[in-house]
Amino acid sequence: MNKEKALWIYEKMNEIRYFEEHVRVIFGKGEIPGFVHLYVGEEAVATGVMAHLTDADYITSTHRGHGHAIAKGCDINRMMAEIMGRKDGLGRGKGGSMHVADVEKGMLGANGIVGGGFGIAAGAALTIKTLQQDRVAVCFFGDGASNEGVFHEGLNLASILKLPVIFICENNQFGEGTPFSYASASETVAERAPMYNMPGIRIDGMNVMEVYEATEKAIERAKAGEGPSLIECDTYRKYGHFEGDEQKYKSESDRNKDRDPIVEFREKGIEAGWITEEEADAIEKAAENTVKEAVEFAENSPLPDIDSLYEDVFA
């Protein structure tokens, strides 16, 4: 870790947090069609992973994908416009929250299908290997997706072909309203990795440094031609599965968990000399302003024309 990287991580973590908090308010006003699934509390995972990636690397995301998209470098203005269903959105207002994508940034899409990213990430990694490119693919998925059949298919194929793909499980303890401890026969997702002849580790997903260091090792392995890795990040979502979820399935102690990955990294960064108090304050203010500008951009963007229904239908 160095100062430049630490400042970038803190900037992206705050952009994600402010973005999601604003989306929550806008959704509450009825100005966003469909559902939104907020990433608040999980910021350390997206930023810790993406700190190692460039636009050339690929990621596949989930229905809870705003944080991945922001950390990957997607335009925040056009992201907000997309979520609000506006013409200037990344998908011209047609995809919405669960289908944010920007291929130029290597963001191959959030996905409304649970487990929908495994095959796409494996395919992207196969492209990398076939063309002998210096890239990696990263597949983000939740604990709920770990019990989908495509999880096993994706890991098995990636291992057989020694693909340069990294599987990142964001285990936020609940698959919608079902506790992982109830739905999984294994105690962890990571312990399944050896069955597919790949390393698997479980780390503190609320600690950016643990995510950062584990990802670095996995990338080195992938680029050395040694194949895939599985990293299970033990994390926690502050809000419900979707906005409006009353979270009655959580105990009172669960609902009031007070760990905050952003606060923890700020304290660590200042202690280590990577960030000063003044720099941290400035980053937080700038991130808030960036998101406010994105909201204004989206509100000023027109709704899609009716005729656009017939555009982008066929390749």
ChimeraX attribute file (.defattr): number of C-alpha atoms within 10 A of each C-alpha:
attribute: neighborCount
match mode: 1-to-1
recipient: residues
	/A:1	11
	/A:2	11
	/A:3	13
	/A:4	10
	/A:5	13
	/A:6	21
	/A:7	19
	/A:8	14
	/A:9	24
	/A:10	25
	/A:11	21
	/A:12	26
	/A:13	31
	/A:14	21
	/A:15	26
	/A:16	29
	/A:17	24
	/A:18	21
	/A:19	27
	/A:20	20
	/A:21	16
	/A:22	18
	/A:23	24
	/A:24	18
	/A:25	13
	/A:26	14
	/A:27	19
	/A:28	12
	/A:29	9
	/A:30	9
	/A:31	14
	/A:32	22
	/A:33	12
	/A:34	13
	/A:35	15
	/A:36	23
	/A:37	23
	/A:38	27
	/A:39	25
	/A:40	24
	/A:41	23
	/A:42	29
	/A:43	30
	/A:44	31
	/A:45	32
	/A:46	29
	/A:47	27
	/A:48	26
	/A:49	26
	/A:50	25
	/A:51	20
	/A:52	14
	/A:53	22
	/A:54	14
	/A:55	16
	/A:56	16
	/A:57	21
	/A:58	26
	/A:59	32
	/A:60	28
	/A:61	31
	/A:62	25
	/A:63	26
	/A:64	24
	/A:65	26
	/A:66	32
	/A:67	25
	/A:68	27
	/A:69	28
	/A:70	21
	/A:71	24
	/A:72	25
	/A:73	17
	/A:74	22
	/A:75	15
	/A:76	24
	/A:77	20
	/A:78	24
	/A:79	29
	/A:80	31
	/A:81	30
	/A:82	28
	/A:83	29
	/A:84	28
	/A:85	27
	/A:86	27
	/A:87	20
	/A:88	22
	/A:89	28
	/A:90	25
	/A:91	21
	/A:92	18
	/A:93	23
	/A:94	20
	/A:95	20
	/A:96	26
	/A:97	30
	/A:98	23
	/A:99	23
	/A:100	30
	/A:101	27
	/A:102	19
	/A:103	13
	/A:104	12
	/A:105	18
	/A:106	22
	/A:107	24
	/A:108	22
	/A:109	25
	/A:110	27
	/A:111	21
	/A:112	17
	/A:113	11
	/A:114	18
	/A:115	25
	/A:116	23
	/A:117	28
	/A:118	26
	/A:119	19
	/A:120	20
	/A:121	28
	/A:122	28
	/A:123	18
	/A:124	24
	/A:125	30
	/A:126	20
	/A:127	16
	/A:128	20
	/A:129	19
	/A:130	10
	/A:131	9
	/A:132	10
	/A:133	13
	/A:134	13
	/A:135	21
	/A:136	27
	/A:137	30
	/A:138	30
	/A:139	24
	/A:140	27
	/A:141	26
	/A:142	25
	/A:143	25
	/A:144	23
	/A:145	22
	/A:146	22
	/A:147	18
	/A:148	13
	/A:149	10
	/A:150	17
	/A:151	18
	/A:152	17
	/A:153	14
	/A:154	20
	/A:155	26
	/A:156	18
	/A:157	17
	/A:158	27
	/A:159	20
	/A:160	12
	/A:161	15
	/A:162	19
	/A:163	29
	/A:164	32
	/A:165	33
	/A:166	28
	/A:167	29
	/A:168	22
	/A:169	25
	/A:170	25
	/A:171	25
	/A:172	21
	/A:173	18
	/A:174	21
	/A:175	18
	/A:176	17
	/A:177	15
	/A:178	13
	/A:179	16
	/A:180	22
	/A:181	12
	/A:182	10
	/A:183	13
	/A:184	14
	/A:185	10
	/A:186	12
	/A:187	11
	/A:188	18
	/A:189	24
	/A:190	21
	/A:191	15
	/A:192	19
	/A:193	21
	/A:194	12
	/A:195	12
	/A:196	18
	/A:197	16
	/A:198	19
	/A:199	18
	/A:200	22
	/A:201	16
	/A:202	19
	/A:203	16
	/A:204	15
	/A:205	28
	/A:206	24
	/A:207	23
	/A:208	27
	/A:209	20
	/A:210	19
	/A:211	26
	/A:212	21
	/A:213	14
	/A:214	20
	/A:215	26
	/A:216	17
	/A:217	11
	/A:218	24
	/A:219	24
	/A:220	14
	/A:221	18
	/A:222	23
	/A:223	19
	/A:224	11
	/A:225	12
	/A:226	17
	/A:227	24
	/A:228	34
	/A:229	31
	/A:230	26
	/A:231	24
	/A:232	26
	/A:233	28
	/A:234	20
	/A:235	23
	/A:236	22
	/A:237	20
	/A:238	19
	/A:239	18
	/A:240	21
	/A:241	20
	/A:242	15
	/A:243	16
	/A:244	14
	/A:245	13
	/A:246	11
	/A:247	16
	/A:248	10
	/A:249	15
	/A:250	15
	/A:251	9
	/A:252	10
	/A:253	8
	/A:254	12
	/A:255	15
	/A:256	10
	/A:257	11
	/A:258	10
	/A:259	13
	/A:260	17
	/A:261	21
	/A:262	22
	/A:263	11
	/A:264	14
	/A:265	21
	/A:266	20
	/A:267	16
	/A:268	16
	/A:269	21
	/A:270	14
	/A:271	11
	/A:272	13
	/A:273	12
	/A:274	17
	/A:275	21
	/A:276	16
	/A:277	12
	/A:278	8
	/A:279	14
	/A:280	19
	/A:281	11
	/A:282	13
	/A:283	20
	/A:284	19
	/A:285	15
	/A:286	15
	/A:287	21
	/A:288	19
	/A:289	14
	/A:290	16
	/A:291	24
	/A:292	16
	/A:293	15
	/A:294	21
	/A:295	23
	/A:296	13
	/A:297	18
	/A:298	25
	/A:299	15
	/A:300	12
	/A:301	18
	/A:302	14
	/A:303	17
	/A:304	16
	/A:305	9
	/A:306	8
	/A:307	7
	/A:308	12
	/A:309	10
	/A:310	8
	/A:311	8
	/A:312	10
	/A:313	7
	/A:314	5
	/A:315	3
